[in-house]
Amino acid sequence: MAVAYIPAFLEDHAIFVREQASGFYGPTAFMIANFIIGIPYLFAISLAFSLVVYWLSNFRSGGGAFFVWTAWLFLDLIAAESLVVLISSLMPIFVVALAGTAFANGLWMCTGGFLVTPQTLNAFWRYLFHYIDYQSYVFEGMMVNEFGNRNYTCASAEDSTCSCMYDSKLAHHCLIEGVAVLDRYGFQTKQVGNSIAIMLGIIAGYRALGWLVLFVKTR
């Protein structure tokens, strides 16, 4: 739902164009202020959503796991809003910005790893889109948070034999080790730090490109 931010940003953009022409401030001040002002609202949205959805979904219990989930969602919203800033700065027309943002997020959904596992993607989609897709790193972080430290009971047949969807070291105990699910997707528990760094880089990249667009337009 990142598209919901487009009308608000376009209003801010219109004010910026008028006030920049009057010499009040430039694109740097506008971008920094826009970013800082949005952080509390995005965190509030992330927390409110997580308080409802996390526990209803029967995710891993514990405050630590909950706040890690919320932090990933928070980064996801910041990245999504940063994409809106870039596209709306480049094309400050509501319908055009709406189409561009919807297309980009639809593409990220297709290559993020949820609909199709990363290993299944061919080289074109994987190297051109998957590795620059912020949703893929958020999905991986949430998967590691959920499956990295949790085991699941396998289905049992009438003759008391077990039928496990994923093969793991605990299969003889009629259990699925959570990391077996991560292995199916090619995720590793030790890559969380790298994913966070890449997410911050993507956010900074979107904002920097948005600033560059405004800078060029105001020359």
Phi and psi in degrees as a GROMACS rama.xvg file:
@    title "Ramachandran Plot"
@    xaxis  label "Phi"
@    yaxis  label "Psi"
@TYPE xy
-60.9291  -24.7277  ALA-2
-62.1309  -19.7296  VAL-3
-65.5303  -20.7839  ALA-4
-83.7698  -13.6549  TYR-5
-58.2487  -50.2092  ILE-6
-59.0093  -41.4691  PRO-7
-64.3451  -42.6794  ALA-8
-68.3316  -37.6245  PHE-9
-63.8186  -34.398  LEU-10
-64.9368  -45.5179  GLU-11
-62.4897  -38.7868  ASP-12
-64.0265  -41.1403  HIS-13
-63.1861  -40.5029  ALA-14
-64.9581  -41.2607  ILE-15
-60.6937  -45.3537  PHE-16
-58.8192  -43.6357  VAL-17
-67.8837  -45.711  ARG-18
-77.174  -28.7023  GLU-19
-67.552  -37.2587  GLN-20
-64.5681  -26.2266  ALA-21
-86.7538  -4.01611  SER-22
83.8027  19.5746  GLY-23
-75.1514  -43.7334  PHE-24
-161.734  167.282  TYR-25
-111.739  -173.125  GLY-26
-64.2115  -29.564  PRO-27
-64.8857  -50.4196  THR-28
-62.5188  -38.874  ALA-29
-64.3213  -45.8374  PHE-30
-66.2455  -42.3852  MET-31
-64.3318  -45.9177  ILE-32
-64.2068  -42.0669  ALA-33
-60.9938  -39.6319  ASN-34
-69.2221  -47.7254  PHE-35
-65.4854  -43.0141  ILE-36
-63.6052  -33.7288  ILE-37
-76.95  -21.0769  GLY-38
-59.371  -50.7602  ILE-39
-60.1573  -38.7534  PRO-40
-67.9125  -40.8157  TYR-41
-66.4586  -37.6155  LEU-42
-67.0279  -40.2653  PHE-43
-63.0321  -41.2456  ALA-44
-63.5653  -44.0409  ILE-45
-61.0896  -44.7167  SER-46
-67.7363  -44.4407  LEU-47
-63.2269  -42.8596  ALA-48
-64.4325  -44.5089  PHE-49
-65.9082  -37.0703  SER-50
-59.7418  -30.537  LEU-51
-88.5171  -53.5801  VAL-52
-74.1916  -38.7572  VAL-53
-59.9915  -49.289  TYR-54
-76.6737  -32.2299  TRP-55
-64.7294  -29.4376  LEU-56
-84.7917  -0.917518  SER-57
59.2427  39.208  ASN-58
-72.6687  176.267  PHE-59
-57.545  129.535  ARG-60
-73.6101  158.237  SER-61
117.708  140.871  GLY-62
-64.3823  -36.4911  GLY-63
-62.0301  -47.1353  GLY-64
-63.3219  -38.2423  ALA-65
-63.3642  -45.2108  PHE-66
-73.3581  -27.9344  PHE-67
-65.7566  -44.6741  VAL-68
-56.8972  -47.7538  TRP-69
-62.5798  -38.5964  THR-70
-64.6584  -40.4959  ALA-71
-64.9361  -41.0289  TRP-72
-64.3045  -38.5679  LEU-73
-61.2336  -46.5155  PHE-74
-62.7729  -37.5193  LEU-75
-61.3665  -44.8113  ASP-76
-67.8609  -37.8137  LEU-77
-63.226  -43.2442  ILE-78
-64.8099  -42.171  ALA-79
-63.5433  -42.0034  ALA-80
-67.2515  -36.1366  GLU-81
-64.8909  -36.7645  SER-82
-63.9849  -40.3967  LEU-83
-61.1198  -42.7405  VAL-84
-59.7593  -43.7673  VAL-85
-65.184  -50.9171  LEU-86
-66.8615  -40.845  ILE-87
-71.3777  -29.3737  SER-88
-70.4479  -36.988  SER-89
-73.2861  -39.2989  LEU-90
-131.995  79.7934  MET-91
-76.3694  48.8107  PRO-92
-124.215  127.3  ILE-93
-54.0581  -52.7427  PHE-94
-63.173  -41.5564  VAL-95
-68.1448  -44.8653  VAL-96
-64.2691  -37.6446  ALA-97
-62.2211  -46.6176  LEU-98
-64.2066  -43.2226  ALA-99
-64.657  -42.9922  GLY-100
-68.3421  -42.7075  THR-101
-62.9434  -41.6412  ALA-102
-63.6768  -45.431  PHE-103
-61.5099  -46.1279  ALA-104
-69.0511  -33.7127  ASN-105
-63.7772  -39.4953  GLY-106
-65.4091  -41.285  LEU-107
-63.8626  -37.7981  TRP-108
-62.6337  -39.4069  MET-109
-70.1152  -29.629  CYS-110
-110.204  6.90544  THR-111
-80.2626  -13.1084  GLY-112
108.623  -13.3941  GLY-113
-79.9878  -49.5847  PHE-114
-75.7555  -38.671  LEU-115
-132.49  127.526  VAL-116
-61.4315  146.843  THR-117
-54.3717  -36.5327  PRO-118
-68.0135  -24.9037  GLN-119
-78.411  -26.1015  THR-120
-63.0065  138.228  LEU-121
-75.2494  172.345  ASN-122
-58.8434  -37.3782  ALA-123
-62.1949  -52.4666  PHE-124
-71.7766  -34.893  TRP-125
-71.7299  -49.5016  ARG-126
-83.53  -24.9348  TYR-127
-88.9127  -29.8699  LEU-128
-124.811  -40.6341  PHE-129
-60.9276  -43.8404  HIS-130
-77.2466  -11.1651  TYR-131
-108.691  10.3742  ILE-132
-90.0793  111.79  ASP-133
-63.8895  -30.212  TYR-134
-64.7313  -29.8096  GLN-135
-66.5055  -37.3879  SER-136
-74.9621  -34.748  TYR-137
-66.8123  -43.4827  VAL-138
-60.9748  -44.0046  PHE-139
-63.1289  -43.76  GLU-140
-62.7208  -40.7126  GLY-141
-69.4401  -36.1986  MET-142
-64.5332  -45.097  MET-143
-63.3302  -40.4963  VAL-144
-61.7719  -36.3206  ASN-145
-85.1748  -44.7039  GLU-146
-99.8235  -10.9513  PHE-147
-67.9983  -26.1354  GLY-148
-136.16  45.1385  ASN-149
-149.242  142.175  ARG-150
-115.447  154.565  ASN-151
-128.706  148.576  TYR-152
-81.3651  134.735  THR-153
-78.4816  158.544  CYS-154
-70.0941  143.618  ALA-155
-113.536  137.518  SER-156
-86.2107  175.398  ALA-157
-64.3798  -27.7529  GLU-158
-89.2504  16.2884  ASP-159
71.1833  9.59752  SER-160
-81.8178  154.782  THR-161
-98.4005  146.398  CYS-162
-129.105  97.422  SER-163
-96.4385  131.703  CYS-164
-66.2522  -33.1597  MET-165
-124.075  133.231  TYR-166
-80.499  129.357  ASP-167
-147.504  177.596  SER-168
-67.0316  -19.198  LYS-169
-98.0536  11.2787  LEU-170
-60.0079  -34.4  ALA-171
-70.8306  -12.845  HIS-172
-98.4096  10.5715  HIS-173
61.4001  39.544  CYS-174
-130.835  153.494  LEU-175
-109.507  120.757  ILE-176
-73.6347  130.312  GLU-177
-55.8343  -35.7016  GLY-178
-65.9347  -19.0714  VAL-179
-66.065  -34.3872  ALA-180
-67.2456  -42.5202  VAL-181
-62.228  -39.4196  LEU-182
-61.5646  -35.3992  ASP-183
-62.711  -33.1459  ARG-184
-92.2062  -7.75781  TYR-185
80.1427  21.163  GLY-186
-93.5981  147.596  PHE-187
-127.882  142.296  GLN-188
-69.1615  -20.2474  THR-189
-89.0505  2.75416  LYS-190
-99.2651  6.37293  GLN-191
-61.8105  -43.8804  VAL-192
-59.7641  -41.9902  GLY-193
-64.3404  -39.3545  ASN-194
-64.7906  -39.7627  SER-195
-63.6289  -44.0541  ILE-196
-62.343  -41.066  ALA-197
-65.9609  -40.5162  ILE-198
-59.7725  -45.2219  MET-199
-63.0217  -36.7038  LEU-200
-66.162  -40.2422  GLY-201
-64.4294  -43.8916  ILE-202
-61.0803  -47.1892  ILE-203
-62.9499  -37.0539  ALA-204
-65.2289  -45.0559  GLY-205
-60.5336  -45.2862  TYR-206
-65.7172  -40.4971  ARG-207
-65.1257  -40.6604  ALA-208
-67.179  -37.2285  LEU-209
-63.0283  -42.2613  GLY-210
-62.338  -41.5982  TRP-211
-62.9091  -40.5448  LEU-212
-60.876  -46.8899  VAL-213
-66.1533  -37.4982  LEU-214
-63.2222  -44.4426  PHE-215
-65.777  -40.5774  VAL-216
-68.0163  -26.698  LYS-217
-93.6859  2.33976  THR-218
